[in-house]
Amino acid sequence: RAKELAEYRVLTKSGIIVGLGETNDEVIETMRDLRTHGVDVVTIGQYLQPSPKHAVIDRWVHPDEFRWFREQGEALGFGSVFSGPLVRSSYRADEQRHAAETGRGAVAY
C-alpha cells in the first residue's frame, strides 16, 4: 500500500530460496503472488546449509531450472529476474535496480 501512496516510483524486491522441499509449481505460484502484489524485482537462489545445525538441503536445483525460473518470471512481467545457485537478495543490487527501471530484465548463473 505504501508503494501506491508514494510520490515517487518505489521499486520493490523479494527473494526466493529454493532447495528446501518446494516444487517448481510452488515457486511459480509464489512468483505469481509477488507480481499480483506489485513486486518489481525477484531473486531466486539455492539454499546452502550454513552449518550441520541448520536445515539439510533437500535438492540441488539444476542451472536449467534456474534459467526456466527466469523465463517464467520475465513472462509474468517482473522488471528484473536474477536466478542462479549463488544469487541472494543483494546480488548485484545496482544491476537489479537498473534492469527494473529500464524494463530490461537481467539474469545471473
C-alpha positions in Angstrom: 0.0 0.0 0.0 2.9 2.4 0.8 4.1 1.9 -2.8 0.8 3.1 -4.1 0.9 6.2 -1.9 4.4 7.2 -2.6 5.0 10.5 -4.5 7.9 8.8 -6.4 8.4 5.4 -8.0 9.3 2.8 -5.4 10.9 -0.4 -6.7 10.0 -3.5 -4.6 12.1 -6.6 -4.5 11.6 -10.1 -3.0 13.7 -13.2 -2.9 13.0 -16.9 -3.0 15.5 -19.6 -1.8 15.0 -23.0 -3.3 16.2 -26.4 -2.4 14.2 -26.9 0.8 11.5 -29.3 -0.5 9.4 -26.9 -2.6 8.1 -27.9 -6.0 8.7 -25.8 -9.1 4.9 -25.2 -9.3 5.1 -23.7 -5.8 7.9 -21.4 -6.8 5.9 -20.2 -9.8 2.8 -19.8 -7.7 4.9 -17.6 -5.3 6.2 -15.6 -8.2 2.6 -15.0 -9.4 1.6 -13.9 -6.0 4.5 -11.5 -5.9 3.6 -10.0 -9.2 -0.1 -9.7 -8.2 1.1 -7.6 -5.3 3.2 -5.3 -7.5 6.7 -6.7 -6.8 9.2 -5.4 -9.5 12.3 -7.5 -8.9 12.7 -11.1 -7.8 15.8 -13.1 -6.9 15.9 -16.8 -6.8 18.9 -18.7 -5.3 19.9 -22.1 -3.9 19.6 -22.8 -0.2 23.1 -23.5 1.2 23.2 -25.2 4.6 25.2 -22.8 6.8 26.1 -25.5 9.4 25.2 -29.0 10.5 22.7 -27.5 12.9 20.6 -25.9 10.1 18.1 -27.5 7.8 19.5 -30.0 5.3 19.4 -29.3 1.6 16.6 -31.2 0.1 17.8 -30.9 -3.5 20.4 -29.1 -5.7 18.5 -27.1 -8.3 20.0 -27.6 -11.8 21.1 -24.5 -13.7 18.5 -25.3 -16.4 15.8 -24.9 -13.8 17.1 -21.5 -12.7 17.0 -20.5 -16.4 13.4 -21.7 -16.5 12.5 -19.7 -13.4 14.0 -16.6 -15.0 12.0 -17.2 -18.2 8.8 -17.7 -16.2 9.5 -14.5 -14.2 10.0 -12.5 -17.3 6.8 -13.9 -18.7 5.0 -12.8 -15.5 6.2 -9.2 -16.1 8.9 -8.7 -13.5 11.2 -5.8 -14.3 14.2 -7.8 -13.3 14.8 -11.5 -12.5 18.1 -12.8 -11.1 18.1 -16.5 -10.8 21.0 -18.8 -10.1 22.6 -21.0 -7.5 24.6 -18.3 -5.7 22.0 -15.4 -6.2 20.9 -13.7 -3.0 18.6 -10.7 -2.4 21.6 -8.3 -2.5 23.2 -9.9 -5.6 24.3 -7.2 -8.0 21.7 -4.8 -6.5 22.8 -1.9 -8.7 22.1 -4.0 -11.8 18.8 -5.2 -10.4 17.7 -1.6 -9.9 18.8 -0.5 -13.3 17.2 -3.5 -15.0 13.9 -3.0 -13.3 13.9 0.8 -14.0 14.6 0.3 -17.7 12.4 -2.8 -18.1 15.3 -4.9 -19.3 15.5 -8.0 -17.1 18.8 -9.4 -16.2 19.9 -12.9 -15.2 22.8 -14.4 -13.3 24.0 -18.0 -13.3 
